[in-house]
Amino acid sequence: TDFSARLTELKSELDSLNASLPQPIGSIKTDVSGYFVSGIDGYETVVSCSNIDQLTSEYLDTLKEGEVPQNAIGKIVSDYTWYIAAKIEISDSLKYKIGDVLTLKTTLKSTPELNVKVEKINTSQQQDTAVIVFSCQQMNSELASIRKGSMTIINNTYTGLKIPAKALRFENDQTGVFVRSGMTVKFVGVNVIYRTDEYILCEQQVSNDDVLRLYDDVVVKGKRLYDGKIVD
């Protein structure tokens, strides 16, 4: 019931650990709390969260970093809300409106996707481009230190079986592909849910009938193909 001896032992261990720590050469105090980033790039004085209305194409094209103070050791990111400004074609900007909630795909390991909201859509003076400003509330050390990055707007998500577009065939008014089955090929119908010039996505159907299945050996090219044709 008496823990005094154990407490004395732990305090002695703590004093020993503290004595082994290197002594700081000095300290700097700040009036705000947040993420500390050990470095600045000069844009802190020219880009502010309070001037997102000014972020036009012309503004971004002429944007230059400000002077970095010689005695600066870093910066504090004090708010979880930050902004992404992206220059896009005016035709693409018409797909979005203020308040839209979207997902951005990034190249960052810590946050491959970001949940964002459209805050502003600023058109250029020539009316040919626009800057769409997203707000985001996800934050970590990698996001706190990034200034520029490649990001893609995810408008819709499709799930299906991906095959080359040139594999698509039309037989008896039906859309499908030829798949290899042993020494022969057979034609199976597909339901295309998304397509590009390079590939198509087909609905993955659960059926006992002849349908396209995962890992089927799809025939990409061939002449005079027909159902049941023997192939080498």
N, C-alpha and C positions, 0 to 999 in steps of 0.2 A: 504493500500500500504506500510505501515511501519511494517516490521517484526522484528525490533530490540528487542522489548519486548519478543516476542516468542523465539527468538534466545537466549536471556539472560536466559529465563526459561529453555530451553533445555540444555544449557551449565551447568547451576546449577545442573540439574538432572544428567548429565553425571559425574560431579565432585563428586556428592554424591554416585553414583554407583561405581566409581573407588575407592573411599575411603573405601567402604565396602568390597573390594576384599582383600584376604589374601596377605600379602607381601611375595615375594619369598625369600628364604634363599640364593639364588645365581643364577648364570646364566652360561650356557655353550654355546659357539658359535662354529659353524661348517662352513667349507668352501663350503659344498655342500648342496643341497636341495633334498628332497625326503620324503619317508615314514619313520617315526621314529618308531622303535620297541623297547619297553622297556624291553630288555632282550637279552642275547646272550648265545649260547650253546657251543662255542668252535670250531665249524666247520667252522667259518668264515675264519680262517687262513689256513685250510687244503683243502677246496674246493673253487675253484675260477671259475668264468665264462671264464677265459682265458685258463683253462687247460682241456677243455672238451674232448680233444684227449686222455687224460690219464685215462678217466673214463672207465676202463675195469672191468670185473667181479672180477679179482684178486684184483684190487685196492679197489673196494667197499667192498669186503669181509674183507679186513684188515684195513678199514678206522676207525680211532679213532679220537675223538674230541681233539682239542688242549687245551692248558691252557687258562683259562679265567682270564683276568686281574682283580685284586681286585677292582680297581677304575672304572671299566666299568659300564656304566649306560644303555647301549643299542647300537643300530646300526641304520644306515641310509641306506635304500634301495633306491639308487639313480638312478636306471635305470628301465624302464618298461619291458625290455627284460630279462627274467630269464629262467632257464633250469630245466628240469626234466630228471633224469637218471633212467632207469628201466632195471633191469636184466631179460632177457628172454631166452628161449631156442633158439639154433641156427636155428632150423627148422622154428620157428615162425618169426625170424628176416628176413628170405628170402621173406616174404610177403611184406616188405616195402623197400623203397629206399629213399635216401636223397632228400629232397624237397617235399615229400608227405605232404599234408595238411590233418590232421585228427582231430577227436574229442575225448577227454578223458572224461569219466564219473567219477566223484569224489564223496566223501562222505561229502563234504563241503556244508553248508547251503547257503552261499553267492554265490557260483559258482558251481552248480551241474554239469556243463559241461565246459570244457576248449577247446578252439580252439588252436591247436598246429601245429608245422611244424617239420618234421624230419630233424635234423641238422647233426647227426653223428650216425653211427652204428659201434661200436667197438667190435671186436671179442676177445674171450679169448685165452690164449696161448694153451689151450687144444682143442680149436675149437669146444667145445660142448655148450657153452653159448655165449651170446652177450649182450652188453649194448646199448640200443637205447636211444639217447639223443634228447629230444624234446625241442624246444624253444617256449615260450609263451609270449604274450604281454598284457594279462589281469592282472590287479593288483588291490588289495584292502588290507585292514588291515589284513584280515584272511590269505590271500595268502602270505603277507609279513612276517608273523610270523611262518608259517608252515615249518617244515623241512622234515618230512616223512608223507606219506599218501597212502591209498589204492586207486588205479585208474585202470580203465578198458578202453582198446582201443575199440572204436566203429568203426568197419569196414563198416557195413551196417546197415540200419534201415528198419525194416519191420512193416507194419501195417495190422492188420487183426483180425479175431476172434480166440481167444486162447482157445483150448480145450485139455483135457488130451490125450496123444498119444494112450492110450489103448482103447479110444472110437472109433478109426478109424476102419471101416469095409469095406469089399469088397463084393458087391452084383451085380451079372450079369455083371462082368467085370467093375464095376464102383466103384470108391472110394467115401465113404461117411460115414455118421453117422446116428444112429437112434435117433430120438427126440420124446419126449412124447407129444401127442396131445390129451388131454382129457383122456379117458380110454384106448386109443390105442397108439401104436408107429408107426411111419412112417420113411421110409428111405429117406434121402435127400443127394444128391451128393455134394461134396465139392472139391474145387481146393486148394490143399496144396501149400503154397508159402514158408514155412519154417518149419523145424522139428528138434526136439531134441529127446533124449530118453524119456524125461518126458512129453513133450507137442508138439503140432503142431499149426501153424498159418494157418488159412484158409482165402481165399479171401472173403471179405464182398461184396456180390453181391446184386444189386438192381434189383429185378425181381418179377413178379407176380407168377412165378412158385414156386415149392417147393424147396426152398434153405435154407441154414442155416442162421438164423437171430440172432441178438443180443438178449440175455436173453432166447433163446430156452433152454428147459430142455433136455440136451443131456444125453443119456443113456451111462454110463461108462462101465457097465458090465451086462452080461445077457446071457442066453443060449437059443439056438433055436429061435432067434429073426427073425421075418419076418414082411414085410409091412402089417400093419393092425392088428397085434396081440394085443389082449386085455390083459391089465396088471392091477394089483391091485393098 
